[in-house]
């Protein structure tokens, strides 16, 4: 996943690496952090300005019932 500066038309931060395919991306209500979920069942939290990972939650078991 990449964060782009649309005004400068270039990448704002380096690629944000994930363990599997990214399914959804959304901004946190504070407007500064990015939340992404993956096909592998992880939820990542990133700082949008620097691209540092704030944390990761493994949600595989929470979504397993929905895949049956």
mmCIF file of the N, C-alpha and C atoms, coordinates in Angstrom:
data_MODEL
# 
_entry.id   MODEL 
# 
loop_
_atom_site.group_PDB 
_atom_site.id 
_atom_site.type_symbol 
_atom_site.label_atom_id 
_atom_site.label_alt_id 
_atom_site.label_comp_id 
_atom_site.label_asym_id 
_atom_site.label_entity_id 
_atom_site.label_seq_id 
_atom_site.pdbx_PDB_ins_code 
_atom_site.Cartn_x 
_atom_site.Cartn_y 
_atom_site.Cartn_z 
_atom_site.occupancy 
_atom_site.B_iso_or_equiv 
_atom_site.pdbx_formal_charge 
_atom_site.auth_seq_id 
_atom_site.auth_comp_id 
_atom_site.auth_asym_id 
_atom_site.auth_atom_id 
_atom_site.pdbx_PDB_model_num 
ATOM 1   N N  . UNK A 1 1  ? 0.852   -1.164  0.000  1.00 0.00 ? 1  UNK A N  1 
ATOM 2   C CA . UNK A 1 1  ? 0.000   0.000   0.000  1.00 0.00 ? 1  UNK A CA 1 
ATOM 3   C C  . UNK A 1 1  ? 0.899   1.229   0.000  1.00 0.00 ? 1  UNK A C  1 
ATOM 4   N N  . UNK A 1 2  ? 0.534   2.235   -0.766 1.00 0.00 ? 2  UNK A N  1 
ATOM 5   C CA . UNK A 1 2  ? 1.301   3.484   -0.803 1.00 0.00 ? 2  UNK A CA 1 
ATOM 6   C C  . UNK A 1 2  ? 0.413   4.651   -0.436 1.00 0.00 ? 2  UNK A C  1 
ATOM 7   N N  . UNK A 1 3  ? 1.006   5.631   0.208  1.00 0.00 ? 3  UNK A N  1 
ATOM 8   C CA . UNK A 1 3  ? 0.321   6.884   0.529  1.00 0.00 ? 3  UNK A CA 1 
ATOM 9   C C  . UNK A 1 3  ? 0.855   7.938   -0.434 1.00 0.00 ? 3  UNK A C  1 
ATOM 10  N N  . UNK A 1 4  ? -0.064  8.600   -1.148 1.00 0.00 ? 4  UNK A N  1 
ATOM 11  C CA . UNK A 1 4  ? 0.319   9.592   -2.154 1.00 0.00 ? 4  UNK A CA 1 
ATOM 12  C C  . UNK A 1 4  ? -0.078  10.991  -1.715 1.00 0.00 ? 4  UNK A C  1 
ATOM 13  N N  . UNK A 1 5  ? 0.780   11.935  -2.059 1.00 0.00 ? 5  UNK A N  1 
ATOM 14  C CA . UNK A 1 5  ? 0.470   13.352  -1.911 1.00 0.00 ? 5  UNK A CA 1 
ATOM 15  C C  . UNK A 1 5  ? -0.111  13.795  -3.254 1.00 0.00 ? 5  UNK A C  1 
ATOM 16  N N  . UNK A 1 6  ? -1.421  13.988  -3.312 1.00 0.00 ? 6  UNK A N  1 
ATOM 17  C CA . UNK A 1 6  ? -2.064  14.286  -4.594 1.00 0.00 ? 6  UNK A CA 1 
ATOM 18  C C  . UNK A 1 6  ? -1.696  15.666  -5.147 1.00 0.00 ? 6  UNK A C  1 
ATOM 19  N N  . UNK A 1 7  ? -1.242  16.566  -4.299 1.00 0.00 ? 7  UNK A N  1 
ATOM 20  C CA . UNK A 1 7  ? -0.882  17.900  -4.758 1.00 0.00 ? 7  UNK A CA 1 
ATOM 21  C C  . UNK A 1 7  ? 0.519   17.914  -5.361 1.00 0.00 ? 7  UNK A C  1 
ATOM 22  N N  . UNK A 1 8  ? 1.422   17.122  -4.800 1.00 0.00 ? 8  UNK A N  1 
ATOM 23  C CA . UNK A 1 8  ? 2.788   17.030  -5.325 1.00 0.00 ? 8  UNK A CA 1 
ATOM 24  C C  . UNK A 1 8  ? 2.916   15.927  -6.373 1.00 0.00 ? 8  UNK A C  1 
ATOM 25  N N  . UNK A 1 9  ? 1.881   15.063  -6.486 1.00 0.00 ? 9  UNK A N  1 
ATOM 26  C CA . UNK A 1 9  ? 1.845   13.949  -7.440 1.00 0.00 ? 9  UNK A CA 1 
ATOM 27  C C  . UNK A 1 9  ? 3.034   13.005  -7.256 1.00 0.00 ? 9  UNK A C  1 
ATOM 28  N N  . UNK A 1 10 ? 3.300   12.664  -5.993 1.00 0.00 ? 10 UNK A N  1 
ATOM 29  C CA . UNK A 1 10 ? 4.378   11.719  -5.704 1.00 0.00 ? 10 UNK A CA 1 
ATOM 30  C C  . UNK A 1 10 ? 4.040   10.982  -4.411 1.00 0.00 ? 10 UNK A C  1 
ATOM 31  N N  . UNK A 1 11 ? 4.773   9.907   -4.175 1.00 0.00 ? 11 UNK A N  1 
ATOM 32  C CA . UNK A 1 11 ? 4.573   9.144   -2.955 1.00 0.00 ? 11 UNK A CA 1 
ATOM 33  C C  . UNK A 1 11 ? 4.963   9.945   -1.734 1.00 0.00 ? 11 UNK A C  1 
ATOM 34  N N  . UNK A 1 12 ? 4.072   10.002  -0.752 1.00 0.00 ? 12 UNK A N  1 
ATOM 35  C CA . UNK A 1 12 ? 4.343   10.779  0.458  1.00 0.00 ? 12 UNK A CA 1 
ATOM 36  C C  . UNK A 1 12 ? 5.197   9.987   1.443  1.00 0.00 ? 12 UNK A C  1 
ATOM 37  N N  . UNK A 1 13 ? 4.992   8.674   1.500  1.00 0.00 ? 13 UNK A N  1 
ATOM 38  C CA . UNK A 1 13 ? 5.786   7.800   2.364  1.00 0.00 ? 13 UNK A CA 1 
ATOM 39  C C  . UNK A 1 13 ? 6.111   6.537   1.584  1.00 0.00 ? 13 UNK A C  1 
ATOM 40  N N  . UNK A 1 14 ? 7.080   5.793   2.094  1.00 0.00 ? 14 UNK A N  1 
ATOM 41  C CA . UNK A 1 14 ? 7.434   4.532   1.455  1.00 0.00 ? 14 UNK A CA 1 
ATOM 42  C C  . UNK A 1 14 ? 6.263   3.555   1.527  1.00 0.00 ? 14 UNK A C  1 
ATOM 43  N N  . UNK A 1 15 ? 6.372   2.479   0.807  1.00 0.00 ? 15 UNK A N  1 
ATOM 44  C CA . UNK A 1 15 ? 5.328   1.466   0.774  1.00 0.00 ? 15 UNK A CA 1 
ATOM 45  C C  . UNK A 1 15 ? 5.081   0.906   2.168  1.00 0.00 ? 15 UNK A C  1 
ATOM 46  N N  . UNK A 1 16 ? 3.792   0.769   2.530  1.00 0.00 ? 16 UNK A N  1 
ATOM 47  C CA . UNK A 1 16 ? 3.400   0.175   3.808  1.00 0.00 ? 16 UNK A CA 1 
ATOM 48  C C  . UNK A 1 16 ? 3.182   -1.309  3.558  1.00 0.00 ? 16 UNK A C  1 
ATOM 49  N N  . UNK A 1 17 ? 4.075   -2.146  4.088  1.00 0.00 ? 17 UNK A N  1 
ATOM 50  C CA . UNK A 1 17 ? 4.049   -3.577  3.808  1.00 0.00 ? 17 UNK A CA 1 
ATOM 51  C C  . UNK A 1 17 ? 3.016   -4.302  4.654  1.00 0.00 ? 17 UNK A C  1 
ATOM 52  N N  . UNK A 1 18 ? 2.344   -5.248  4.013  1.00 0.00 ? 18 UNK A N  1 
ATOM 53  C CA . UNK A 1 18 ? 1.347   -6.080  4.664  1.00 0.00 ? 18 UNK A CA 1 
ATOM 54  C C  . UNK A 1 18 ? 1.688   -7.546  4.420  1.00 0.00 ? 18 UNK A C  1 
ATOM 55  N N  . UNK A 1 19 ? 1.169   -8.430  5.279  1.00 0.00 ? 19 UNK A N  1 
ATOM 56  C CA . UNK A 1 19 ? 1.428   -9.857  5.151  1.00 0.00 ? 19 UNK A CA 1 
ATOM 57  C C  . UNK A 1 19 ? 0.628   -10.518 4.043  1.00 0.00 ? 19 UNK A C  1 
ATOM 58  N N  . UNK A 1 20 ? -0.471  -9.915  3.616  1.00 0.00 ? 20 UNK A N  1 
ATOM 59  C CA . UNK A 1 20 ? -1.290  -10.452 2.532  1.00 0.00 ? 20 UNK A CA 1 
ATOM 60  C C  . UNK A 1 20 ? -2.023  -9.297  1.853  1.00 0.00 ? 20 UNK A C  1 
ATOM 61  N N  . UNK A 1 21 ? -2.922  -9.641  0.933  1.00 0.00 ? 21 UNK A N  1 
ATOM 62  C CA . UNK A 1 21 ? -3.616  -8.627  0.146  1.00 0.00 ? 21 UNK A CA 1 
ATOM 63  C C  . UNK A 1 21 ? -4.455  -7.703  1.032  1.00 0.00 ? 21 UNK A C  1 
ATOM 64  N N  . UNK A 1 22 ? -4.425  -6.423  0.725  1.00 0.00 ? 22 UNK A N  1 
ATOM 65  C CA . UNK A 1 22 ? -5.196  -5.435  1.479  1.00 0.00 ? 22 UNK A CA 1 
ATOM 66  C C  . UNK A 1 22 ? -6.633  -5.430  0.950  1.00 0.00 ? 22 UNK A C  1 
ATOM 67  N N  . UNK A 1 23 ? -7.589  -5.555  1.877  1.00 0.00 ? 23 UNK A N  1 
ATOM 68  C CA . UNK A 1 23 ? -9.007  -5.564  1.510  1.00 0.00 ? 23 UNK A CA 1 
ATOM 69  C C  . UNK A 1 23 ? -9.659  -4.194  1.646  1.00 0.00 ? 23 UNK A C  1 
ATOM 70  N N  . UNK A 1 24 ? -9.287  -3.448  2.691  1.00 0.00 ? 24 UNK A N  1 
ATOM 71  C CA . UNK A 1 24 ? -9.907  -2.142  2.901  1.00 0.00 ? 24 UNK A CA 1 
ATOM 72  C C  . UNK A 1 24 ? -8.921  -1.200  3.574  1.00 0.00 ? 24 UNK A C  1 
ATOM 73  N N  . UNK A 1 25 ? -9.117  0.082   3.310  1.00 0.00 ? 25 UNK A N  1 
ATOM 74  C CA . UNK A 1 25 ? -8.278  1.137   3.884  1.00 0.00 ? 25 UNK A CA 1 
ATOM 75  C C  . UNK A 1 25 ? -9.206  2.276   4.284  1.00 0.00 ? 25 UNK A C  1 
ATOM 76  N N  . UNK A 1 26 ? -8.955  2.849   5.455  1.00 0.00 ? 26 UNK A N  1 
ATOM 77  C CA . UNK A 1 26 ? -9.773  3.971   5.914  1.00 0.00 ? 26 UNK A CA 1 
ATOM 78  C C  . UNK A 1 26 ? -8.923  4.846   6.827  1.00 0.00 ? 26 UNK A C  1 
ATOM 79  N N  . UNK A 1 27 ? -9.269  6.120   6.885  1.00 0.00 ? 27 UNK A N  1 
ATOM 80  C CA . UNK A 1 27 ? -8.609  7.014   7.821  1.00 0.00 ? 27 UNK A CA 1 
ATOM 81  C C  . UNK A 1 27 ? -9.271  6.907   9.184  1.00 0.00 ? 27 UNK A C  1 
ATOM 82  N N  . UNK A 1 28 ? -8.463  6.955   10.213 1.00 0.00 ? 28 UNK A N  1 
ATOM 83  C CA . UNK A 1 28 ? -8.950  7.003   11.595 1.00 0.00 ? 28 UNK A CA 1 
ATOM 84  C C  . UNK A 1 28 ? -9.679  8.335   11.771 1.00 0.00 ? 28 UNK A C  1 
ATOM 85  N N  . UNK A 1 29 ? -10.662 8.417   12.670 1.00 0.00 ? 29 UNK A N  1 
ATOM 86  C CA . UNK A 1 29 ? -11.365 9.687   12.883 1.00 0.00 ? 29 UNK A CA 1 
ATOM 87  C C  . UNK A 1 29 ? -10.463 10.871  13.235 1.00 0.00 ? 29 UNK A C  1 
ATOM 88  N N  . UNK A 1 30 ? -9.243  10.613  13.769 1.00 0.00 ? 30 UNK A N  1 
ATOM 89  C CA . UNK A 1 30 ? -8.348  11.734  14.077 1.00 0.00 ? 30 UNK A CA 1 
ATOM 90  C C  . UNK A 1 30 ? -7.755  12.366  12.817 1.00 0.00 ? 30 UNK A C  1 
ATOM 91  N N  . UNK A 1 31 ? -7.959  11.734  11.641 1.00 0.00 ? 31 UNK A N  1 
ATOM 92  C CA . UNK A 1 31 ? -7.488  12.284  10.380 1.00 0.00 ? 31 UNK A CA 1 
ATOM 93  C C  . UNK A 1 31 ? -6.008  12.131  10.129 1.00 0.00 ? 31 UNK A C  1 
ATOM 94  N N  . UNK A 1 32 ? -5.278  11.500  11.036 1.00 0.00 ? 32 UNK A N  1 
ATOM 95  C CA . UNK A 1 32 ? -3.830  11.368  10.903 1.00 0.00 ? 32 UNK A CA 1 
ATOM 96  C C  . UNK A 1 32 ? -3.373  9.927   10.726 1.00 0.00 ? 32 UNK A C  1 
ATOM 97  N N  . UNK A 1 33 ? -4.174  8.973   11.141 1.00 0.00 ? 33 UNK A N  1 
ATOM 98  C CA . UNK A 1 33 ? -3.780  7.572   11.097 1.00 0.00 ? 33 UNK A CA 1 
ATOM 99  C C  . UNK A 1 33 ? -4.599  6.817   10.062 1.00 0.00 ? 33 UNK A C  1 
ATOM 100 N N  . UNK A 1 34 ? -4.010  5.740   9.532  1.00 0.00 ? 34 UNK A N  1 
ATOM 101 C CA . UNK A 1 34 ? -4.660  4.903   8.535  1.00 0.00 ? 34 UNK A CA 1 
ATOM 102 C C  . UNK A 1 34 ? -4.884  3.529   9.139  1.00 0.00 ? 34 UNK A C  1 
ATOM 103 N N  . UNK A 1 35 ? -6.067  2.970   8.888  1.00 0.00 ? 35 UNK A N  1 
ATOM 104 C CA . UNK A 1 35 ? -6.401  1.619   9.312  1.00 0.00 ? 35 UNK A CA 1 
ATOM 105 C C  . UNK A 1 35 ? -6.563  0.781   8.051  1.00 0.00 ? 35 UNK A C  1 
ATOM 106 N N  . UNK A 1 36 ? -5.910  -0.388  7.997  1.00 0.00 ? 36 UNK A N  1 
ATOM 107 C CA . UNK A 1 36 ? -6.066  -1.269  6.843  1.00 0.00 ? 36 UNK A CA 1 
ATOM 108 C C  . UNK A 1 36 ? -6.331  -2.687  7.332  1.00 0.00 ? 36 UNK A C  1 
ATOM 109 N N  . UNK A 1 37 ? -7.145  -3.425  6.567  1.00 0.00 ? 37 UNK A N  1 
ATOM 110 C CA . UNK A 1 37 ? -7.410  -4.830  6.883  1.00 0.00 ? 37 UNK A CA 1 
ATOM 111 C C  . UNK A 1 37 ? -6.940  -5.674  5.709  1.00 0.00 ? 37 UNK A C  1 
ATOM 112 N N  . UNK A 1 38 ? -6.547  -6.922  6.004  1.00 0.00 ? 38 UNK A N  1 
ATOM 113 C CA . UNK A 1 38 ? -5.997  -7.789  4.973  1.00 0.00 ? 38 UNK A CA 1 
ATOM 114 C C  . UNK A 1 38 ? -6.790  -9.084  4.857  1.00 0.00 ? 38 UNK A C  1 
ATOM 115 N N  . UNK A 1 39 ? -6.601  -9.756  3.744  1.00 0.00 ? 39 UNK A N  1 
ATOM 116 C CA . UNK A 1 39 ? -7.230  -11.039 3.490  1.00 0.00 ? 39 UNK A CA 1 
ATOM 117 C C  . UNK A 1 39 ? -6.761  -12.086 4.497  1.00 0.00 ? 39 UNK A C  1 
ATOM 118 N N  . UNK A 1 40 ? -5.569  -11.923 5.036  1.00 0.00 ? 40 UNK A N  1 
ATOM 119 C CA . UNK A 1 40 ? -5.020  -12.848 6.029  1.00 0.00 ? 40 UNK A CA 1 
ATOM 120 C C  . UNK A 1 40 ? -5.626  -12.696 7.412  1.00 0.00 ? 40 UNK A C  1 
ATOM 121 N N  . UNK A 1 41 ? -6.475  -11.691 7.611  1.00 0.00 ? 41 UNK A N  1 
ATOM 122 C CA . UNK A 1 41 ? -7.144  -11.500 8.884  1.00 0.00 ? 41 UNK A CA 1 
ATOM 123 C C  . UNK A 1 41 ? -6.386  -10.634 9.870  1.00 0.00 ? 41 UNK A C  1 
ATOM 124 N N  . UNK A 1 42 ? -5.668  -9.634  9.377  1.00 0.00 ? 42 UNK A N  1 
ATOM 125 C CA . UNK A 1 42 ? -4.978  -8.691  10.248 1.00 0.00 ? 42 UNK A CA 1 
ATOM 126 C C  . UNK A 1 42 ? -5.531  -7.287  10.026 1.00 0.00 ? 42 UNK A C  1 
ATOM 127 N N  . UNK A 1 43 ? -5.490  -6.491  11.088 1.00 0.00 ? 43 UNK A N  1 
ATOM 128 C CA . UNK A 1 43 ? -5.850  -5.077  11.011 1.00 0.00 ? 43 UNK A CA 1 
ATOM 129 C C  . UNK A 1 43 ? -4.609  -4.288  11.419 1.00 0.00 ? 43 UNK A C  1 
ATOM 130 N N  . UNK A 1 44 ? -4.151  -3.416  10.529 1.00 0.00 ? 44 UNK A N  1 
ATOM 131 C CA . UNK A 1 44 ? -2.951  -2.617  10.774 1.00 0.00 ? 44 UNK A CA 1 
ATOM 132 C C  . UNK A 1 44 ? -3.334  -1.168  11.009 1.00 0.00 ? 44 UNK A C  1 
ATOM 133 N N  . UNK A 1 45 ? -2.594  -0.504  11.908 1.00 0.00 ? 45 UNK A N  1 
ATOM 134 C CA . UNK A 1 45 ? -2.752  0.920   12.158 1.00 0.00 ? 45 UNK A CA 1 
ATOM 135 C C  . UNK A 1 45 ? -1.429  1.602   11.830 1.00 0.00 ? 45 UNK A C  1 
ATOM 136 N N  . UNK A 1 46 ? -1.483  2.638   10.992 1.00 0.00 ? 46 UNK A N  1 
ATOM 137 C CA . UNK A 1 46 ? -0.293  3.331   10.502 1.00 0.00 ? 46 UNK A CA 1 
ATOM 138 C C  . UNK A 1 46 ? -0.389  4.824   10.764 1.00 0.00 ? 46 UNK A C  1 
ATOM 139 N N  . UNK A 1 47 ? 0.761   5.470   10.968 1.00 0.00 ? 47 UNK A N  1 
ATOM 140 C CA . UNK A 1 47 ? 0.827   6.933   10.981 1.00 0.00 ? 47 UNK A CA 1 
ATOM 141 C C  . UNK A 1 47 ? 0.914   7.366   9.516  1.00 0.00 ? 47 UNK A C  1 
ATOM 142 N N  . UNK A 1 48 ? -0.009  8.176   9.066  1.00 0.00 ? 48 UNK A N  1 
ATOM 143 C CA . UNK A 1 48 ? -0.045  8.521   7.642  1.00 0.00 ? 48 UNK A CA 1 
ATOM 144 C C  . UNK A 1 48 ? 1.089   9.449   7.220  1.00 0.00 ? 48 UNK A C  1 
ATOM 145 N N  . UNK A 1 49 ? 1.565   10.296  8.115  1.00 0.00 ? 49 UNK A N  1 
ATOM 146 C CA . UNK A 1 49 ? 2.604   11.258  7.713  1.00 0.00 ? 49 UNK A CA 1 
ATOM 147 C C  . UNK A 1 49 ? 3.993   10.644  7.636  1.00 0.00 ? 49 UNK A C  1 
ATOM 148 N N  . UNK A 1 50 ? 4.307   9.653   8.465  1.00 0.00 ? 50 UNK A N  1 
ATOM 149 C CA . UNK A 1 50 ? 5.639   9.059   8.474  1.00 0.00 ? 50 UNK A CA 1 
ATOM 150 C C  . UNK A 1 50 ? 5.660   7.609   8.010  1.00 0.00 ? 50 UNK A C  1 
ATOM 151 N N  . UNK A 1 51 ? 4.501   6.956   7.975  1.00 0.00 ? 51 UNK A N  1 
ATOM 152 C CA . UNK A 1 51 ? 4.431   5.578   7.521  1.00 0.00 ? 51 UNK A CA 1 
ATOM 153 C C  . UNK A 1 51 ? 4.871   4.545   8.536  1.00 0.00 ? 51 UNK A C  1 
ATOM 154 N N  . UNK A 1 52 ? 4.897   4.917   9.813  1.00 0.00 ? 52 UNK A N  1 
ATOM 155 C CA . UNK A 1 52 ? 5.265   3.972   10.861 1.00 0.00 ? 52 UNK A CA 1 
ATOM 156 C C  . UNK A 1 52 ? 4.039   3.183   11.303 1.00 0.00 ? 52 UNK A C  1 
ATOM 157 N N  . UNK A 1 53 ? 4.243   1.868   11.525 1.00 0.00 ? 53 UNK A N  1 
ATOM 158 C CA . UNK A 1 53 ? 3.150   1.053   12.012 1.00 0.00 ? 53 UNK A CA 1 
ATOM 159 C C  . UNK A 1 53 ? 2.962   1.321   13.500 1.00 0.00 ? 53 UNK A C  1 
ATOM 160 N N  . UNK A 1 54 ? 1.731   1.655   13.886 1.00 0.00 ? 54 UNK A N  1 
ATOM 161 C CA . UNK A 1 54 ? 1.390   1.909   15.281 1.00 0.00 ? 54 UNK A CA 1 
ATOM 162 C C  . UNK A 1 54 ? 1.079   0.599   15.983 1.00 0.00 ? 54 UNK A C  1 
ATOM 163 N N  . UNK A 1 55 ? 0.394   -0.284  15.276 1.00 0.00 ? 55 UNK A N  1 
ATOM 164 C CA . UNK A 1 55 ? 0.034   -1.563  15.872 1.00 0.00 ? 55 UNK A CA 1 
ATOM 165 C C  . UNK A 1 55 ? -0.642  -2.479  14.874 1.00 0.00 ? 55 UNK A C  1 
ATOM 166 N N  . UNK A 1 56 ? -0.854  -3.729  15.308 1.00 0.00 ? 56 UNK A N  1 
ATOM 167 C CA . UNK A 1 56 ? -1.499  -4.725  14.471 1.00 0.00 ? 56 UNK A CA 1 
ATOM 168 C C  . UNK A 1 56 ? -2.363  -5.598  15.366 1.00 0.00 ? 56 UNK A C  1 
ATOM 169 N N  . UNK A 1 57 ? -3.572  -5.916  14.892 1.00 0.00 ? 57 UNK A N  1 
ATOM 170 C CA . UNK A 1 57 ? -4.481  -6.793  15.621 1.00 0.00 ? 57 UNK A CA 1 
ATOM 171 C C  . UNK A 1 57 ? -4.783  -7.976  14.710 1.00 0.00 ? 57 UNK A C  1 
ATOM 172 N N  . UNK A 1 58 ? -4.635  -9.190  15.243 1.00 0.00 ? 58 UNK A N  1 
ATOM 173 C CA . UNK A 1 58 ? -4.962  -10.391 14.494 1.00 0.00 ? 58 UNK A CA 1 
ATOM 174 C C  . UNK A 1 58 ? -6.445  -10.691 14.700 1.00 0.00 ? 58 UNK A C  1 
ATOM 175 N N  . UNK A 1 59 ? -7.238  -10.580 13.625 1.00 0.00 ? 59 UNK A N  1 
ATOM 176 C CA . UNK A 1 59 ? -8.684  -10.750 13.745 1.00 0.00 ? 59 UNK A CA 1 
ATOM 177 C C  . UNK A 1 59 ? -9.175  -12.007 13.015 1.00 0.00 ? 59 UNK A C  1 
ATOM 178 N N  . UNK A 1 60 ? -8.263  -12.950 12.733 1.00 0.00 ? 60 UNK A N  1 
ATOM 179 C CA . UNK A 1 60 ? -8.634  -14.174 12.020 1.00 0.00 ? 60 UNK A CA 1 
ATOM 180 C C  . UNK A 1 60 ? -9.782  -14.911 12.690 1.00 0.00 ? 60 UNK A C  1 
ATOM 181 N N  . UNK A 1 61 ? -9.681  -15.115 13.991 1.00 0.00 ? 61 UNK A N  1 
ATOM 182 C CA . UNK A 1 61 ? -10.691 -15.877 14.710 1.00 0.00 ? 61 UNK A CA 1 
ATOM 183 C C  . UNK A 1 61 ? -12.021 -15.133 14.780 1.00 0.00 ? 61 UNK A C  1 
ATOM 184 N N  . UNK A 1 62 ? -11.986 -13.813 14.756 1.00 0.00 ? 62 UNK A N  1 
ATOM 185 C CA . UNK A 1 62 ? -13.213 -13.022 14.799 1.00 0.00 ? 62 UNK A CA 1 
ATOM 186 C C  . UNK A 1 62 ? -14.009 -13.106 13.502 1.00 0.00 ? 62 UNK A C  1 
ATOM 187 N N  . UNK A 1 63 ? -13.320 -13.277 12.372 1.00 0.00 ? 63 UNK A N  1 
ATOM 188 C CA . UNK A 1 63 ? -14.021 -13.326 11.089 1.00 0.00 ? 63 UNK A CA 1 
ATOM 189 C C  . UNK A 1 63 ? -14.210 -14.746 10.580 1.00 0.00 ? 63 UNK A C  1 
ATOM 190 N N  . UNK A 1 64 ? -13.651 -15.735 11.265 1.00 0.00 ? 64 UNK A N  1 
ATOM 191 C CA . UNK A 1 64 ? -13.733 -17.117 10.801 1.00 0.00 ? 64 UNK A CA 1 
ATOM 192 C C  . UNK A 1 64 ? -15.169 -17.601 10.668 1.00 0.00 ? 64 UNK A C  1 
ATOM 193 N N  . UNK A 1 65 ? -16.055 -17.210 11.556 1.00 0.00 ? 65 UNK A N  1 
ATOM 194 C CA . UNK A 1 65 ? -17.442 -17.641 11.486 1.00 0.00 ? 65 UNK A CA 1 
ATOM 195 C C  . UNK A 1 65 ? -18.164 -17.128 10.257 1.00 0.00 ? 65 UNK A C  1 
ATOM 196 N N  . UNK A 1 66 ? -17.756 -15.986 9.752  1.00 0.00 ? 66 UNK A N  1 
ATOM 197 C CA . UNK A 1 66 ? -18.395 -15.403 8.591  1.00 0.00 ? 66 UNK A CA 1 
ATOM 198 C C  . UNK A 1 66 ? -17.984 -16.051 7.279  1.00 0.00 ? 66 UNK A C  1 
ATOM 199 N N  . UNK A 1 67 ? -16.921 -16.834 7.298  1.00 0.00 ? 67 UNK A N  1 
ATOM 200 C CA . UNK A 1 67 ? -16.438 -17.476 6.069  1.00 0.00 ? 67 UNK A CA 1 
ATOM 201 C C  . UNK A 1 67 ? -17.028 -18.868 5.864  1.00 0.00 ? 67 UNK A C  1 
ATOM 202 N N  . UNK A 1 68 ? -17.832 -19.369 6.784  1.00 0.00 ? 68 UNK A N  1 
ATOM 203 C CA . UNK A 1 68 ? -18.361 -20.731 6.643  1.00 0.00 ? 68 UNK A CA 1 
ATOM 204 C C  . UNK A 1 68 ? -19.562 -20.795 5.749  1.00 0.00 ? 68 UNK A C  1 
# 
